[in-house]
Amino acid sequence: MMNNDLFGDEQPYQPLAARMRPQTLDEYAGQEHILGRGKALRGAIEQGVPHSMVLWGPPGVGKTTLARVIADLTDAHFETVSAVLSGVKEIRAAVDRARAQRAVGRKSILFVDEVHRFNKSQQDAFLPFVEDGTLIFIGATTENPSFELNRALLSRARVYLLRPLSEAVLLDLLRRALSDVERGLGGRALVVDEGCLAALARAADGDGRRALNLLEVAADLARGDGAREVVDQQVLAEVLQATPRQFDKQGDIFYDQISAFHKAVRGSSPDGALYWLARMLDAGCDPLYLARRLLAIASEDIGNADPRAMQVALNAWDAFERLGPAEGERAIAQAAIYCACAPKSNAVYLAFNQARRDVAEDPSYAVPPHLRNAPTGLMKDLGYGAEYRYAHDEPDGFAAGEVYLPEEIAERRYYQPQPRGLEIRIGDKLNHLAQLDQSSVRQRYRKN
């Protein structure tokens, strides 16, 4: 058995972020859009009538803290389960404790961290108890609830989006931690100038927990200066030497940044394309994933307005594989700039999608006889290939009036070139060929 006397009256260690956890709404950092004065959620909390909700946002923005503050301010029994560590057994045990609290007239809040990690049956296990009022459900997730949570659960809870903390909010958080004697670092003779604090806030990248963790590490590495402990640029460099940006592969931030990159290229903004490309590379995104996205953009958003864009994207991909990251990432940047500056057309994208939809919905029209293959005498006798006109034997290599679609949809048109880039010339040529087709049809009618 361990002898507690060895530790005297010392309290167990808690990280600075845990010690500085807000205990009131006034201490709570950020999220003014849902917790500012006059907002509905703040009113419900202050009136002691919490409701089931899902808190959706990136790490370190206060999801767990808000759930605890709600429980404290509404005098509710607080139960917490983690979707990473818990299962249906733990949920049932929490429900039993909530029932016991209800029997004595007290509300219970069940906080489920990382709720998106629960499967459908585990999420369904909450429903009856949320429905009958046994507990108030608060789920926390970094993933889009629309994709990760059951519709039945979402219909019983309101979703609140928590945003990354601004640098101003993070700076205030750091200053409070430095001055708080009871919970923070105010009992130490620490000297941290505003420039260093601002650098810590920027490095935290919207994450309050990360900001406090960085400050705690900096305080531990502070250089003694007589009666003071100083956090200077040398300490700061050591603390920040490996501080990754926010990036969650296959998560919402990942897809938001890819969306921003794609839209910047589509919107002909080379600066936007370079910025989001650099952001994703800085956060550790696979450069070849970005090269593949550029190749897709070259087809979807540029198409025949500049067919060279696809070759430029392919060359960038090839260059990266041959050169490696240092020079290869520059080749991808070159391709991103080229694609952003290229004329845009989604005519190929629209035409192909419409053709696919028509094929899925229309009957299986027969191939017209003149377009059929006729490798045998029998097939020729049946009329396969009859009256087919070999384009190379026609004037200008074009068989005017020839029809290449099934008879039932002979007039249908899919490809509509846009008046941009090379598609201007393509459109002019197709219009010219259409006129030749019309002339051929008129001549045929006159002969008949």
Summary of the structure (lengths in Angstrom):
residues: 448
radius of gyration: 32.7
end to end distance: 110.2
largest distance: 114.2
contacts: 1316
relative contact order: 0.07
helix: 55%
strand: 8%
